[in-house]
Every structure is written in C-alpha cells, then in structure tokens.
Amino acid sequence: VESATVEDLFNDPRHPYTIGLLMSLPQGKWHGELKAIEGQPPDLYELPRGCAFNPRCKWAMRICGKRIPMVSNVGNNHEYTCWLAKLEGL
C-alpha cells in the first residue's frame, strides 16, 4: 500500500491505511484510548475487489472497490497506491 523510508513515512504519509496506523500509536505521555482502524481486516483468501483497504477506508470512493490504483512515486523511494491521493494530491 505504501513504501518509504521511516522518516518519510512518519512525516509525509500518503495512504489512508498508513495514516490510520500512525493515528493508532500512543503519543508521548499519552494515557488515553488508542484510535483503532474501524472494521475487520480482509480475508486473505478472498480479498475484496480493488484496493484491499477499501472496505475499511473512511475516504473510499466507488473506484476503490473496482480497480487497484497504479503505484505513484513521490520520490526518495516513497511509493503508494491510492485513488484519493491521486485525485486530491495528498
């Protein structure tokens, strides 16, 4: 879904799944409730059509359930696949 250096991944996440994972991490001396990504991970034997994260993505669009987006290269070995990122310029 997204591949980058650790620095780029934390400072400039491009895919909604990456953003969700980063938001689920505790921050500093934080003692509150962790934010989970809603829904269940897909069955690896029966992946959904299109983007595998589509059923759990709060920004999913119709095309996300139909086609897998092409890989976008941001530079510095930072790549991701997301229709929203392509349309919105994330």
A tleap script that builds the chain and sets N, CA, C and O, in Angstrom:
source leaprc.protein.ff14SB
mol = sequence {
  NVAL GLU SER ALA THR VAL GLU ASP LEU PHE
  ASN ASP PRO ARG HIE PRO TYR THR ILE GLY
  LEU LEU MET SER LEU PRO GLN GLY LYS TRP
  HIE GLY GLU LEU LYS ALA ILE GLU GLY GLN
  PRO PRO ASP LEU TYR GLU LEU PRO ARG GLY
  CYS ALA PHE ASN PRO ARG CYS LYS TRP ALA
  MET ARG ILE CYS GLY LYS ARG ILE PRO MET
  VAL SER ASN VAL GLY ASN ASN HIE GLU TYR
  THR CYS TRP LEU ALA LYS LEU GLU GLY CLEU
}
set mol.1.N position { 0.825 -1.182 0.000 }
set mol.1.CA position { 0.000 0.000 0.000 }
set mol.1.C position { 0.874 1.253 0.000 }
set mol.1.O position { 0.627 2.183 -0.768 }
set mol.2.N position { 1.900 1.278 0.864 }
set mol.2.CA position { 2.832 2.409 0.884 }
set mol.2.C position { 4.209 1.914 1.309 }
set mol.2.O position { 4.336 1.083 2.208 }
set mol.3.N position { 5.217 2.430 0.660 }
set mol.3.CA position { 6.602 2.066 0.950 }
set mol.3.C position { 7.437 3.338 0.954 }
set mol.3.O position { 7.388 4.126 0.010 }
set mol.4.N position { 8.207 3.534 2.031 }
set mol.4.CA position { 9.015 4.751 2.157 }
set mol.4.C position { 10.054 4.555 3.247 }
set mol.4.O position { 10.025 3.563 3.975 }
set mol.5.N position { 10.966 5.501 3.352 }
set mol.5.CA position { 11.890 5.490 4.483 }
set mol.5.C position { 11.073 5.766 5.745 }
set mol.5.O position { 9.970 6.306 5.669 }
set mol.6.N position { 11.606 5.403 6.879 }
set mol.6.CA position { 10.900 5.644 8.142 }
set mol.6.C position { 10.581 7.125 8.292 }
set mol.6.O position { 9.470 7.489 8.675 }
set mol.7.N position { 11.546 7.969 7.994 }
set mol.7.CA position { 11.352 9.417 8.127 }
set mol.7.C position { 10.216 9.909 7.230 }
set mol.7.O position { 9.345 10.648 7.689 }
set mol.8.N position { 10.217 9.509 5.962 }
set mol.8.CA position { 9.157 9.938 5.044 }
set mol.8.C position { 7.801 9.376 5.452 }
set mol.8.O position { 6.785 10.065 5.357 }
set mol.9.N position { 7.787 8.126 5.906 }
set mol.9.CA position { 6.523 7.502 6.283 }
set mol.9.C position { 5.876 8.226 7.464 }
set mol.9.O position { 4.661 8.422 7.478 }
set mol.10.N position { 6.672 8.620 8.443 }
set mol.10.CA position { 6.130 9.319 9.609 }
set mol.10.C position { 5.831 10.788 9.323 }
set mol.10.O position { 4.870 11.335 9.864 }
set mol.11.N position { 6.630 11.430 8.492 }
set mol.11.CA position { 6.460 12.861 8.232 }
set mol.11.C position { 5.531 13.183 7.072 }
set mol.11.O position { 4.976 14.280 7.014 }
set mol.12.N position { 5.353 12.238 6.142 }
set mol.12.CA position { 4.555 12.520 4.947 }
set mol.12.C position { 3.797 11.275 4.486 }
set mol.12.O position { 3.987 10.831 3.354 }
set mol.13.N position { 2.926 10.693 5.355 }
set mol.13.CA position { 2.176 9.509 4.949 }
set mol.13.C position { 1.204 9.867 3.828 }
set mol.13.O position { 0.600 10.939 3.844 }
set mol.14.N position { 1.055 8.966 2.853 }
set mol.14.CA position { 0.206 9.250 1.695 }
set mol.14.C position { -1.032 8.366 1.613 }
set mol.14.O position { -2.025 8.769 1.007 }
set mol.15.N position { -1.005 7.183 2.200 }
set mol.15.CA position { -2.135 6.257 2.066 }
set mol.15.C position { -2.994 6.272 3.328 }
set mol.15.O position { -2.456 6.341 4.433 }
set mol.16.N position { -4.328 6.210 3.185 }
set mol.16.CA position { -5.212 6.223 4.357 }
set mol.16.C position { -4.896 5.139 5.389 }
set mol.16.O position { -5.047 5.374 6.588 }
set mol.17.N position { -4.458 3.952 4.942 }
set mol.17.CA position { -4.113 2.895 5.897 }
set mol.17.C position { -2.896 3.302 6.725 }
set mol.17.O position { -2.873 3.085 7.937 }
set mol.18.N position { -1.898 3.883 6.091 }
set mol.18.CA position { -0.712 4.356 6.808 }
set mol.18.C position { -1.105 5.427 7.823 }
set mol.18.O position { -0.649 5.406 8.966 }
set mol.19.N position { -1.948 6.354 7.400 }
set mol.19.CA position { -2.418 7.419 8.294 }
set mol.19.C position { -3.152 6.813 9.489 }
set mol.19.O position { -2.943 7.232 10.627 }
set mol.20.N position { -4.017 5.820 9.228 }
set mol.20.CA position { -4.741 5.146 10.306 }
set mol.20.C position { -3.811 4.448 11.280 }
set mol.20.O position { -4.012 4.509 12.492 }
set mol.21.N position { -2.791 3.781 10.749 }
set mol.21.CA position { -1.830 3.110 11.624 }
set mol.21.C position { -1.085 4.117 12.492 }
set mol.21.O position { -0.904 3.898 13.690 }
set mol.22.N position { -0.656 5.211 11.888 }
set mol.22.CA position { 0.074 6.224 12.653 }
set mol.22.C position { -0.805 6.870 13.717 }
set mol.22.O position { -0.321 7.208 14.797 }
set mol.23.N position { -2.094 7.043 13.422 }
set mol.23.CA position { -3.010 7.641 14.400 }
set mol.23.C position { -3.303 6.685 15.556 }
set mol.23.O position { -3.773 7.112 16.611 }
set mol.24.N position { -3.027 5.385 15.360 }
set mol.24.CA position { -3.285 4.412 16.420 }
set mol.24.C position { -2.128 4.310 17.412 }
set mol.24.O position { -2.236 3.615 18.423 }
set mol.25.N position { -1.027 4.998 17.128 }
set mol.25.CA position { 0.129 4.963 18.023 }
set mol.25.C position { -0.045 5.938 19.186 }
set mol.25.O position { -0.510 7.059 18.984 }
set mol.26.N position { 0.324 5.523 20.404 }
set mol.26.CA position { 0.279 6.466 21.524 }
set mol.26.C position { 1.323 7.561 21.330 }
set mol.26.O position { 2.396 7.314 20.778 }
set mol.27.N position { 1.008 8.755 21.781 }
set mol.27.CA position { 1.891 9.909 21.619 }
set mol.27.C position { 2.420 10.371 22.970 }
set mol.27.O position { 1.633 10.672 23.868 }
set mol.28.N position { 3.740 10.432 23.128 }
set mol.28.CA position { 4.357 10.965 24.345 }
set mol.28.C position { 3.883 10.275 25.612 }
set mol.28.O position { 3.917 9.047 25.702 }
set mol.29.N position { 3.439 11.061 26.597 }
set mol.29.CA position { 2.955 10.527 27.871 }
set mol.29.C position { 1.452 10.318 27.822 }
set mol.29.O position { 0.770 10.423 28.841 }
set mol.30.N position { 0.959 10.033 26.683 }
set mol.30.CA position { -0.458 9.872 26.417 }
set mol.30.C position { -1.014 8.654 27.142 }
set mol.30.O position { -0.413 7.580 27.109 }
set mol.31.N position { -2.163 8.821 27.799 }
set mol.31.CA position { -2.774 7.716 28.534 }
set mol.31.C position { -4.215 7.480 28.092 }
set mol.31.O position { -4.960 6.767 28.764 }
set mol.32.N position { -4.607 8.065 26.983 }
set mol.32.CA position { -5.983 7.927 26.516 }
set mol.32.C position { -6.206 6.648 25.730 }
set mol.32.O position { -5.353 5.762 25.683 }
set mol.33.N position { -7.359 6.581 25.127 }
set mol.33.CA position { -7.745 5.419 24.336 }
set mol.33.C position { -7.088 5.490 22.957 }
set mol.33.O position { -7.047 6.555 22.340 }
set mol.34.N position { -6.582 4.365 22.480 }
set mol.34.CA position { -5.979 4.310 21.152 }
set mol.34.C position { -7.067 4.351 20.090 }
set mol.34.O position { -8.154 3.807 20.289 }
set mol.35.N position { -6.781 4.992 18.966 }
set mol.35.CA position { -7.728 5.048 17.857 }
set mol.35.C position { -7.473 3.857 16.943 }
set mol.35.O position { -6.417 3.755 16.318 }
set mol.36.N position { -8.436 2.972 16.874 }
set mol.36.CA position { -8.312 1.786 16.021 }
set mol.36.C position { -8.848 2.090 14.625 }
set mol.36.O position { -9.665 2.993 14.444 }
set mol.37.N position { -8.383 1.331 13.654 }
set mol.37.CA position { -8.946 1.412 12.310 }
set mol.37.C position { -10.228 0.592 12.347 }
set mol.37.O position { -10.204 -0.583 12.714 }
set mol.38.N position { -11.338 1.200 11.973 }
set mol.38.CA position { -12.635 0.523 12.045 }
set mol.38.C position { -12.707 -0.656 11.082 }
set mol.38.O position { -11.993 -0.706 10.081 }
set mol.39.N position { -13.587 -1.604 11.408 }
set mol.39.CA position { -13.816 -2.753 10.546 }
set mol.39.C position { -12.824 -3.872 10.790 }
set mol.39.O position { -11.951 -3.784 11.653 }
set mol.40.N position { -12.982 -4.921 10.010 }
set mol.40.CA position { -12.133 -6.102 10.126 }
set mol.40.C position { -11.179 -6.192 8.945 }
set mol.40.O position { -11.544 -5.819 7.831 }
set mol.41.N position { -9.962 -6.681 9.169 }
set mol.41.CA position { -9.057 -6.896 8.041 }
set mol.41.C position { -9.690 -7.888 7.060 }
set mol.41.O position { -10.479 -8.742 7.466 }
set mol.42.N position { -9.348 -7.780 5.773 }
set mol.42.CA position { -9.957 -8.676 4.787 }
set mol.42.C position { -9.461 -10.108 4.935 }
set mol.42.O position { -8.370 -10.353 5.450 }
set mol.43.N position { -10.278 -11.047 4.475 }
set mol.43.CA position { -9.892 -12.452 4.392 }
set mol.43.C position { -8.836 -12.558 3.298 }
set mol.43.O position { -9.111 -12.227 2.145 }
set mol.44.N position { -7.646 -13.008 3.638 }
set mol.44.CA position { -6.559 -13.064 2.662 }
set mol.44.C position { -6.825 -14.068 1.542 }
set mol.44.O position { -6.173 -14.022 0.499 }
set mol.45.N position { -7.783 -14.980 1.754 }
set mol.45.CA position { -8.147 -15.932 0.707 }
set mol.45.C position { -9.227 -15.379 -0.212 }
set mol.45.O position { -9.431 -15.891 -1.312 }
set mol.46.N position { -9.919 -14.339 0.233 }
set mol.46.CA position { -10.972 -13.711 -0.568 }
set mol.46.C position { -10.864 -12.195 -0.439 }
set mol.46.O position { -11.734 -11.547 0.142 }
set mol.47.N position { -9.794 -11.643 -0.984 }
set mol.47.CA position { -9.606 -10.193 -0.918 }
set mol.47.C position { -10.708 -9.476 -1.685 }
set mol.47.O position { -11.179 -9.981 -2.704 }
set mol.48.N position { -11.122 -8.313 -1.215 }
set mol.48.CA position { -12.136 -7.551 -1.947 }
set mol.48.C position { -11.578 -7.066 -3.281 }
set mol.48.O position { -10.364 -6.977 -3.460 }
set mol.49.N position { -12.468 -6.755 -4.206 }
set mol.49.CA position { -12.034 -6.190 -5.484 }
set mol.49.C position { -11.429 -4.819 -5.233 }
set mol.49.O position { -11.759 -4.150 -4.254 }
set mol.50.N position { -10.554 -4.414 -6.115 }
set mol.50.CA position { -9.944 -3.092 -5.997 }
set mol.50.C position { -8.943 -3.044 -4.862 }
set mol.50.O position { -8.224 -4.011 -4.609 }
set mol.51.N position { -8.901 -1.927 -4.188 }
set mol.51.CA position { -7.982 -1.734 -3.065 }
set mol.51.C position { -8.431 -2.606 -1.888 }
set mol.51.O position { -9.597 -2.563 -1.495 }
set mol.52.N position { -7.520 -3.388 -1.330 }
set mol.52.CA position { -7.867 -4.278 -0.219 }
set mol.52.C position { -8.295 -3.506 1.029 }
set mol.52.O position { -8.984 -4.062 1.884 }
set mol.53.N position { -7.902 -2.241 1.150 }
set mol.53.CA position { -8.273 -1.422 2.303 }
set mol.53.C position { -9.632 -0.745 2.104 }
set mol.53.O position { -10.175 -0.168 3.046 }
set mol.54.N position { -10.172 -0.808 0.921 }
set mol.54.CA position { -11.425 -0.143 0.549 }
set mol.54.C position { -12.566 -0.326 1.557 }
set mol.54.O position { -13.193 0.670 1.917 }
set mol.55.N position { -12.874 -1.550 2.037 }
set mol.55.CA position { -13.998 -1.698 2.964 }
set mol.55.C position { -13.804 -0.984 4.305 }
set mol.55.O position { -14.785 -0.702 4.995 }
set mol.56.N position { -12.564 -0.689 4.684 }
set mol.56.CA position { -12.285 -0.070 5.985 }
set mol.56.C position { -11.893 1.398 5.872 }
set mol.56.O position { -11.701 2.061 6.892 }
set mol.57.N position { -11.772 1.910 4.671 }
set mol.57.CA position { -11.279 3.270 4.453 }
set mol.57.C position { -12.415 4.285 4.559 }
set mol.57.O position { -13.431 4.162 3.875 }
set mol.58.N position { -12.238 5.288 5.419 }
set mol.58.CA position { -13.292 6.296 5.575 }
set mol.58.C position { -13.350 7.252 4.392 }
set mol.58.O position { -14.300 8.028 4.284 }
set mol.59.N position { -12.358 7.219 3.499 }
set mol.59.CA position { -12.351 8.074 2.320 }
set mol.59.C position { -12.588 7.289 1.027 }
set mol.59.O position { -12.369 7.817 -0.063 }
set mol.60.N position { -13.032 6.036 1.139 }
set mol.60.CA position { -13.202 5.184 -0.045 }
set mol.60.C position { -14.210 5.791 -1.022 }
set mol.60.O position { -15.229 6.362 -0.634 }
set mol.61.N position { -13.882 5.642 -2.293 }
set mol.61.CA position { -14.754 6.087 -3.382 }
set mol.61.C position { -15.165 4.861 -4.190 }
set mol.61.O position { -14.608 3.779 -4.001 }
set mol.62.N position { -16.114 5.018 -5.066 }
set mol.62.CA position { -16.611 3.901 -5.861 }
set mol.62.C position { -15.487 3.180 -6.612 }
set mol.62.O position { -15.459 1.950 -6.656 }
set mol.63.N position { -14.573 3.936 -7.197 }
set mol.63.CA position { -13.487 3.325 -7.969 }
set mol.63.C position { -12.581 2.456 -7.093 }
set mol.63.O position { -11.962 1.515 -7.589 }
set mol.64.N position { -12.499 2.761 -5.802 }
set mol.64.CA position { -11.641 1.994 -4.891 }
set mol.64.C position { -12.078 0.528 -4.810 }
set mol.64.O position { -11.248 -0.357 -4.605 }
set mol.65.N position { -13.367 0.275 -4.969 }
set mol.65.CA position { -13.888 -1.083 -4.925 }
set mol.65.C position { -13.892 -1.770 -6.272 }
set mol.65.O position { -14.329 -2.915 -6.386 }
set mol.66.N position { -13.408 -1.081 -7.297 }
set mol.66.CA position { -13.414 -1.662 -8.644 }
set mol.66.C position { -12.023 -1.934 -9.195 }
set mol.66.O position { -11.792 -2.961 -9.834 }
set mol.67.N position { -11.096 -1.013 -8.948 }
set mol.67.CA position { -9.768 -1.130 -9.552 }
set mol.67.C position { -8.676 -0.788 -8.546 }
set mol.67.O position { -8.854 0.064 -7.675 }
set mol.68.N position { -7.554 -1.464 -8.682 }
set mol.68.CA position { -6.383 -1.153 -7.861 }
set mol.68.C position { -5.642 -0.014 -8.543 }
set mol.68.O position { -5.348 -0.107 -9.734 }
set mol.69.N position { -5.334 1.059 -7.822 }
set mol.69.CA position { -4.617 2.172 -8.458 }
set mol.69.C position { -3.173 1.801 -8.788 }
set mol.69.O position { -2.581 0.915 -8.172 }
set mol.70.N position { -2.633 2.497 -9.766 }
set mol.70.CA position { -1.233 2.312 -10.139 }
set mol.70.C position { -0.356 2.882 -9.023 }
set mol.70.O position { -0.801 3.709 -8.228 }
set mol.71.N position { 0.875 2.433 -8.981 }
set mol.71.CA position { 1.839 2.929 -7.995 }
set mol.71.C position { 2.246 4.350 -8.358 }
set mol.71.O position { 2.585 4.634 -9.507 }
set mol.72.N position { 2.212 5.236 -7.376 }
set mol.72.CA position { 2.702 6.608 -7.544 }
set mol.72.C position { 4.033 6.726 -6.822 }
set mol.72.O position { 4.168 6.278 -5.683 }
set mol.73.N position { 5.006 7.321 -7.474 }
set mol.73.CA position { 6.319 7.515 -6.879 }
set mol.73.C position { 6.456 8.975 -6.475 }
set mol.73.O position { 6.461 9.866 -7.325 }
set mol.74.N position { 6.568 9.215 -5.175 }
set mol.74.CA position { 6.685 10.566 -4.639 }
set mol.74.C position { 8.135 11.042 -4.725 }
set mol.74.O position { 8.397 12.244 -4.697 }
set mol.75.N position { 9.064 10.113 -4.827 }
set mol.75.CA position { 10.488 10.430 -4.830 }
set mol.75.C position { 11.152 9.861 -3.596 }
set mol.75.O position { 10.470 9.505 -2.635 }
set mol.76.N position { 12.466 9.770 -3.607 }
set mol.76.CA position { 13.223 9.256 -2.468 }
set mol.76.C position { 12.727 7.873 -2.040 }
set mol.76.O position { 12.629 7.584 -0.847 }
set mol.77.N position { 12.412 7.016 -3.031 }
set mol.77.CA position { 11.910 5.655 -2.778 }
set mol.77.C position { 10.609 5.643 -1.981 }
set mol.77.O position { 10.353 4.689 -1.246 }
set mol.78.N position { 9.791 6.668 -2.108 }
set mol.78.CA position { 8.487 6.751 -1.440 }
set mol.78.C position { 7.411 6.474 -2.488 }
set mol.78.O position { 7.210 7.260 -3.413 }
set mol.79.N position { 6.718 5.335 -2.326 }
set mol.79.CA position { 5.677 4.927 -3.267 }
set mol.79.C position { 4.399 4.586 -2.515 }
set mol.79.O position { 4.440 4.163 -1.360 }
set mol.80.N position { 3.258 4.776 -3.183 }
set mol.80.CA position { 1.969 4.436 -2.584 }
set mol.80.C position { 0.955 4.172 -3.690 }
set mol.80.O position { 1.161 4.557 -4.841 }
set mol.81.N position { -0.136 3.513 -3.330 }
set mol.81.CA position { -1.238 3.296 -4.267 }
set mol.81.C position { -2.528 3.744 -3.600 }
set mol.81.O position { -2.953 3.149 -2.609 }
set mol.82.N position { -3.159 4.793 -4.136 }
set mol.82.CA position { -4.415 5.287 -3.574 }
set mol.82.C position { -5.101 6.195 -4.586 }
set mol.82.O position { -4.494 7.141 -5.087 }
set mol.83.N position { -6.367 5.908 -4.889 }
set mol.83.CA position { -7.117 6.760 -5.821 }
set mol.83.C position { -7.327 8.148 -5.242 }
set mol.83.O position { -7.213 9.137 -5.966 }
set mol.84.N position { -7.629 8.244 -3.963 }
set mol.84.CA position { -7.870 9.546 -3.341 }
set mol.84.C position { -6.616 10.406 -3.409 }
set mol.84.O position { -6.684 11.593 -3.727 }
set mol.85.N position { -5.491 9.810 -3.114 }
set mol.85.CA position { -4.240 10.563 -3.165 }
set mol.85.C position { -3.987 11.085 -4.575 }
set mol.85.O position { -3.461 12.186 -4.739 }
set mol.86.N position { -4.348 10.322 -5.580 }
set mol.86.CA position { -4.163 10.760 -6.960 }
set mol.86.C position { -5.097 11.924 -7.293 }
set mol.86.O position { -4.698 12.858 -7.988 }
set mol.87.N position { -6.331 11.874 -6.803 }
set mol.87.CA position { -7.305 12.919 -7.113 }
set mol.87.C position { -7.107 14.172 -6.273 }
set mol.87.O position { -7.277 15.289 -6.762 }
set mol.88.N position { -6.750 13.984 -5.015 }
set mol.88.CA position { -6.641 15.103 -4.082 }
set mol.88.C position { -5.232 15.661 -3.979 }
set mol.88.O position { -5.030 16.733 -3.408 }
set mol.89.N position { -4.259 14.948 -4.524 }
set mol.89.CA position { -2.882 15.394 -4.421 }
set mol.89.C position { -2.331 15.275 -3.017 }
set mol.89.O position { -1.550 16.122 -2.582 }
set mol.90.N position { -2.728 14.226 -2.297 }
set mol.90.CA position { -2.237 14.013 -0.929 }
set mol.90.C position { -0.741 13.795 -0.931 }
set mol.90.O position { -0.144 13.599 0.128 }
savepdb mol mol.pdb
quit
